[in-house]
Structures are given as structure tokens and as C-alpha cells.
Amino acid sequence: MKKLLVILLFSVILFFTAGFAIASVTNGVIDASNKYAWAENAGWINFGCAKSSFRFCLG
């Protein structure tokens, strides 16, 4: 009975805290020499182009 209660309590805590994410208030800066990322299905992605609206936060 005690083991079941512990598992149930852990599951409830995990369920209610899984949706929260901690984010930073400041915006990050993309370095001009390190602006590319490799994705297996997409190839090289440029996150630092002038027309990009990509933003990321450092946390």
C-alpha cells in the first residue's frame, strides 16, 4: 500500500511539473562564425541570416 502511494504521488508531481519550462528573459546572440547547424534530415541550417526571425534564449 505504501509503495503504491509513493508511485501515485510521484506520478502526480511529474504530471503537474512536466509542462513547465524555465526560460531566460534576455535574448541570445548568434556568433557570425558559428551560425550554422547540421540536421540529419535537413542538411545545414543557417540561423544567422539577415532575413531570419529565429530567436533563442540563454537559460
Backbone as CSV, one residue per row, in Angstrom:
resi,resn,N_x,N_y,N_z,CA_x,CA_y,CA_z,C_x,C_y,C_z
1,MET,0.822,-1.194,0.000,0.000,0.000,0.000,0.868,1.262,0.000
2,LYS,1.928,1.253,0.808,2.801,2.408,0.898,3.547,2.628,-0.424
3,LYS,3.948,1.536,-1.073,4.649,1.623,-2.349,3.721,2.210,-3.421
4,LEU,2.487,1.824,-3.426,1.502,2.342,-4.373,1.276,3.837,-4.155
5,LEU,1.224,4.259,-2.914,1.050,5.666,-2.580,2.247,6.497,-3.051
6,VAL,3.440,5.986,-2.875,4.647,6.688,-3.320,4.652,6.811,-4.840
7,ILE,4.303,5.750,-5.551,4.253,5.780,-7.009,3.185,6.753,-7.486
8,LEU,2.041,6.753,-6.850,0.968,7.669,-7.209,1.366,9.119,-6.967
9,LEU,1.983,9.397,-5.845,2.430,10.746,-5.520,3.493,11.213,-6.516
10,PHE,4.436,10.361,-6.829,5.468,10.693,-7.807,4.864,10.965,-9.181
11,SER,3.895,10.178,-9.579,3.237,10.364,-10.877,2.487,11.682,-10.943
12,VAL,1.811,12.047,-9.871,1.065,13.309,-9.831,2.035,14.489,-9.899
13,ILE,3.120,14.431,-9.153,4.109,15.515,-9.174,4.730,15.626,-10.561
14,LEU,5.069,14.509,-11.174,5.648,14.510,-12.508,4.662,15.057,-13.531
15,PHE,3.415,14.708,-13.413,2.383,15.172,-14.344,2.220,16.687,-14.283
16,PHE,2.210,17.253,-13.078,1.974,18.681,-12.929,3.214,19.534,-13.205
17,THR,4.408,18.974,-13.116,5.614,19.761,-13.360,6.193,19.535,-14.752
18,ALA,5.681,18.602,-15.516,6.243,18.299,-16.833,5.985,19.410,-17.837
19,GLY,4.956,20.198,-17.669,4.625,21.238,-18.625,5.351,22.552,-18.415
20,PHE,6.075,22.706,-17.329,6.756,23.955,-17.041,8.167,23.952,-17.615
21,ALA,8.558,25.076,-18.203,9.912,25.230,-18.723,10.494,26.526,-18.191
22,ILE,11.754,26.487,-17.888,12.431,27.675,-17.384,13.093,28.367,-18.571
23,ALA,12.780,29.629,-18.787,13.339,30.379,-19.907,14.001,31.650,-19.398
24,SER,14.924,32.124,-20.183,15.630,33.356,-19.845,14.861,34.562,-20.366
25,VAL,15.042,35.693,-19.727,14.393,36.919,-20.144,15.193,37.601,-21.260
26,THR,16.499,37.353,-21.312,17.352,38.003,-22.302,17.420,37.189,-23.585
27,ASN,17.652,37.884,-24.696,17.836,37.217,-25.983,19.301,36.853,-26.153
28,GLY,19.548,35.763,-26.845,20.913,35.362,-27.127,21.418,36.029,-28.391
29,VAL,22.702,35.913,-28.626,23.332,36.484,-29.807,23.954,35.340,-30.596
30,ILE,23.715,35.319,-31.904,24.287,34.285,-32.756,25.612,34.792,-33.298
31,ASP,26.680,34.072,-33.009,28.012,34.426,-33.480,28.090,34.252,-34.992
32,ALA,28.657,35.228,-35.700,28.721,35.191,-37.162,29.535,34.008,-37.680
33,SER,30.521,33.546,-36.934,31.345,32.429,-37.408,30.760,31.067,-37.018
34,ASN,29.797,31.026,-36.123,29.188,29.772,-35.685,27.677,29.818,-35.851
35,LYS,27.206,30.207,-37.016,25.769,30.384,-37.227,25.098,29.199,-37.909
36,TYR,25.860,28.170,-38.264,25.306,27.019,-38.964,25.121,25.824,-38.022
37,ALA,24.092,25.042,-38.307,23.844,23.805,-37.555,23.530,22.703,-38.557
38,TRP,23.957,21.484,-38.260,23.718,20.340,-39.132,22.551,19.527,-38.597
39,ALA,21.588,19.239,-39.477,20.466,18.362,-39.141,20.477,17.209,-40.138
40,GLU,20.340,16.009,-39.653,20.430,14.816,-40.494,19.399,14.835,-41.626
41,ASN,18.196,15.292,-41.346,17.137,15.283,-42.358,17.025,16.593,-43.137
42,ALA,17.678,17.669,-42.680,17.534,18.964,-43.332,18.834,19.503,-43.911
43,GLY,19.957,18.948,-43.541,21.246,19.463,-44.001,21.721,20.605,-43.125
44,TRP,22.434,21.549,-43.744,22.955,22.692,-42.998,21.884,23.768,-42.866
45,ILE,21.710,24.284,-41.646,20.724,25.324,-41.366,21.478,26.570,-40.929
46,ASN,21.154,27.708,-41.534,21.784,28.978,-41.208,20.861,29.747,-40.259
47,PHE,21.270,29.902,-39.013,20.471,30.625,-38.022,20.837,32.102,-37.935
48,GLY,21.825,32.544,-38.723,22.274,33.921,-38.619,22.044,34.746,-39.870
49,CYS,21.160,34.311,-40.758,20.941,35.097,-41.979,20.144,36.365,-41.659
50,ALA,20.272,37.363,-42.531,19.669,38.677,-42.276,18.146,38.644,-42.269
51,LYS,17.532,37.754,-43.042,16.072,37.698,-43.140,15.438,36.734,-42.135
52,SER,16.252,36.162,-41.285,15.760,35.183,-40.317,15.095,35.861,-39.124
53,SER,14.022,35.285,-38.639,13.387,35.796,-37.436,13.603,34.827,-36.264
54,PHE,14.608,33.957,-36.383,14.903,32.986,-35.344,15.458,33.704,-34.112
55,ARG,14.913,33.367,-32.946,15.369,33.910,-31.667,15.561,32.769,-30.694
56,PHE,16.520,32.875,-29.832,16.706,31.881,-28.780,17.063,32.565,-27.481
57,CYS,16.829,31.868,-26.400,17.094,32.408,-25.081,18.151,31.571,-24.390
58,LEU,19.036,32.205,-23.687,20.030,31.506,-22.901,19.484,31.328,-21.497
59,GLY,19.519,30.128,-21.011,18.958,29.907,-19.696,19.802,29.125,-18.891
